[in-house]
Each structure stands twice: as structure tokens, then as C-alpha cells.
Amino acid sequence: MCGITGYFSFTSPIDKSLIKQMTDSIIHRGPDGDGLWLSENKKMGLGHRRLSIIDLSDAASQPMISPDGRFAIVLNGEIYNYIELKNQLVSTGYTFRSSSDTEVLLALFATEGPACLQKLDGMFAFAVYDNVKQELFCARDRFGEKPFYFNYSPNQFLFASEIKALFAAGVTKEVSSKFVFNYLLYGVSDDINEPANTFYAEVKQLEPAHCITVTSDGKIIKQKYWLLDYEKTININISEAIEQYRFLFRRSVERRLRSDVPVGSSLSGGLDSSSVVLEVNRIKGQSQIQKTFSARFPGFVRDESRFMDLVNNRANVQPVSIFPTADSVMRNLEKIWYHQEIPFGSTSIGVQFEVMKAARDNGVLVLLDGQGADETMAGYTFYRNTYLNELRNSNSGRYQSEVKALKETHQLTMPAEGMKQKILRSGLLPVQLLRNLRKQIIRPDSSFFLGIHPDLVREYKNEPSPFPVFESLKEHLFFSSFKIGLTDLLRYADRNAMAHSVEVRLPFLSHELVEFVFSLPNTMFINEGWSKYILRRSMEDVLPTEIAWRKDKVGYEPPQTDWFSQPQYISIFSEAQEYLMAEKVINRPNSHYLWQHLMISKLLKTGAL
């Protein structure tokens, strides 16, 4: 994993010092070395900060040039199946100078062009310049694990792994008022209708599973190279599904263990991280001690230490625990903001920041993590309602069975069907339309808008809600995986890890595994009230029973409510709200949205509306 930058001028030659300035701003992403490259006509420049993970020698340094001098590449991320791809290329007569995955990707692109994307199992953002065509090709991985930001104007195209590198090149910091409105009202950081947009008007992002070609005369051609088919369902029984899931999950973990530096795992005690830790243990056995990294909150009712200990005691591990506090998160707040760059969800991101630091402090540069399982296998409790609504309309027998299981096995009382559900089932009027109509007719100073200043409300109150009403469980999972939900978590993890020069790898986001999971019947997502049913069944012989069949869902939760009652937090929240009222972003304080107000105040102090 590394940091990459680039500057493509469509007019005059560029100054190499500007590329260095951009690259130096993200030194934390790659403390092991840097590299700069200019094309012969000096209109294309590439920059790279290196975090050495695979092939630690100078032969793997970037920017990397093809043997014939035609192509130059910078890569951020990892190509996990590089060994298999390399063997294929060697069989055709290709000779390699290094053991790096970057050289494999470069050779594959030189051989197959953009079609090579279909063969990649990895997390990546990369750029390749073609000296013959004088074109720049850029691509981002299927889920957006690795970032790729850019700025485009009639004279130039700039790109970087982080927004701050674009600012270092002079890109303006104008904040999008629409993003501020949507974050304050809905808590979202993405625009589902224009996903390339960001909080900053002059900064765009390359969407996951997309690639672009930039020509020397300034034309940009964008393509989507992969689309998950969530409507396809295969005919398979549970035994066959378990066998295939185990195969794909193990292969994903094995590939993500490929490294020339120590690899560890984060462990929360939940189903997902525990599955990763114990699958690694099953692969490695006694040959290698795995370090696990956990955050604990002694005395907190939601502390998961008991479950962490169950996993650590079962595996050949060396556990490392940290104990974040209100003070420690507060001390790190400015650093976290610097690395996150845009609003982030809660103090749990501060806890994750400390976990990543602990990994680096203990000599672990690669960390496996369980992210992605909840969004792809219905781990969150709110998916139950979507599934029940789907069953109510399509399979009344199964619907009654699931409701009974939720009541008896999980002691959950199902709410009575509300007006929204009745209207949705009747088909008389889409609920989404009703929701948007309501927002348009109510007054800008209504409590519906949570204290957002009426001037800002008037500007955007007619915009549609970013949250649709889902007709099926898989539609909801697809939305969470690719629109709003997982995209935020991937950004948090990348920035927190890179702040400490650590690489995070996510076995649950193997695209082959996700494609298989989404092809399964709904009963393998939620079954008799049990979420992530296929994962539970596939790992039940490895996991402690208390974890395999846990009923509660915690999700990396610190005692945030208690922390917010402490004086240092009360003070910064008060300052943030006073600032936002002075800037006419809100017109009154709102004690339920303190964190959102703090985040927007920090954003506006970085840029300007």
C-alpha cells in the first residue's frame, strides 16, 4: 500500500517540484521511499510514496517503467492474485525483474490493456501513462477500498490518494453546501445520484469499479468495468453453499496473507473479525503466531472482552489490547480529522485510529479486518424489516415463520404494520414520493430539518431523499455495499491505517466471494431470525458457539454517551454550534446532533462555503 499522485497537463510542460509537493503531503502513506517521474514531453508527471509490503528491494520501487519504456505506472494497494497472474505471464515468455505485484500489473496491462481489470483480485487505485498514445489510464477497485481523488479543468488533470495532495497543488477548498445539508439532515457523506462528487466542489472521486482514460487534448472517457448482479439467485442447498463458501473464504484469506512483512488481525469479538482470526489460525496453525489487536472498555455494558478472550484462547495468537478513553480520543481528534479530511461517523473512528497505532507500534504493518460482512450478508438488524416486508408480499408462510423465530428465539417484538408499510404494499403511491412531497411542503424552520438554517433548507429542501424504500433484501444489501454504508467504513479504515503507515486487508470483500454470496437464496442471509446465516453455518465448527450464534450486534462501540457528558466534549460541542450559528449553517443548537455539528464546523474551518 502506498500513496500516489499525478499531474497531466494538456497545454504546457509541468514543474516537477509541484509533483514532489503533492507527494510529500502524503508521506504518511509511504514512509519507506518516494519516486517521481516525468514524461519526455514533460506534460505528464507521476509521484509515489512507498510502504514496502511485497518485495522490499529497490527493484519494486515506483513509478515503475515497462522494459520497452512505453508505460509508466503508480499503484496504491495490492493485487492479491499476483502470483497466479505472474505464472500465466511467465508461461508466455515474459521475464520479470522483481517479485512485486506492481510489475505483474504493469506487464498485464502492457499485454491486455484495460481488459486486465477483469483478472484482478485486489484492492487498488492505479494510473498508467502510455508514452506512445500520450494517454493516462486510471482505475479503482470494485468496492472502493483504495481512494482515488482528482481535479479536472480544461488545462489539466490532477489525481491523488488523498484530498490534501490536491490542495497542495493549488486546488481550491470550496465546500459544497449541498453536501453540508445532506450530512446534517441525513448523516450521509456520499451523493448517490452523482457519486463522483465530494464535500469539496473542485474535488471529484473515481467511483468504485470504474476506470477512466484521459487523452492529451483533455477528453475523459469513463467506464464501469464490473457490476454485481444482485437479482440472480442460483439453485443450491445449504450443504453445497457451505462447501463453496468455505472454499472461497479460505482462498480469500490465504491470498490476503501474502506479505513480506508481519501480518496481524484486528479482533472485536464479533462474528466477522473472529472468523478472520480463526481462519488465519486454521491456515497457519503452529507455524506462525498471529498478533491480534483489540479495543476494550472495562466496565462498559457493551464491552466485548469476553468474546475476544474466547477467540484468543482458542488460537495461536499474541493478543494486544488497548484501552481508549474519552481523553485519548480527544487528544487525537485533530490528527484524525487531518487524515480523514471529511466528516466521519463517531468516536468509534477514534478508537479504530488507536488500534491502527497499536499495530504499528508492535511491528505489524498489515492488518486483516472483518469489514464488509455486515453489508454483504445482512448483519445489521435493520435488514430484518426489509426482508420481512419482502416476505409479507411474496411468501406469507415464511413470513410467519420468521416473525415467530424473532419473537421466540430472539425475544424481539415486531412492531405493528405502519401506514408506510400499508401504502407500500397497496401500491397506491410510492413511499419515497410521499416522503419527498412532505419535505417540500413543510416550512424551512420546521423541526423536521433539525435546526439547519432556513436559508440552507430553502436551497435544498426539494432535493430527493438519498434513502430509497427497498423492495427486496438484496436490493437493500446492494445499496449498503455500493451506495451508502460500506463506502464510509472503507474510507475510515484506509485513512486511519495509513495515518500510521499500516495496510488493512479485507477478506470478506473478495469479489468472487461477494458474487457467490449475492447469488444465494435469501434464506442463507436471514434464517429463523439469524443474520449472516451462511457465515454462521460455514464457521460454526471453527468459532466458539457463543460467538457463532451470538444474538447481539455491537459493532465497535465505545461508551460515547458517557464521553459526551464530560467537560472537554461539552466545550467543543458548544464552540462548534456557536460557530455554525454565526456562519448561518444552523439557527439553533440541537443536543441530538452534537457530533454532526462538530464535524461540519471542522469542515468549514478547513474550507469555505
Order of alpha helices (4+ residues) and beta strands (2+ residues): beta-alpha-beta-beta-beta-beta-alpha-alpha-beta-beta-beta-beta-alpha-alpha-beta-beta-beta-alpha-beta-alpha-beta-alpha-beta-alpha-alpha-beta-alpha-alpha-alpha-alpha-alpha-alpha-alpha-alpha-beta-alpha-alpha-alpha-alpha-alpha-alpha
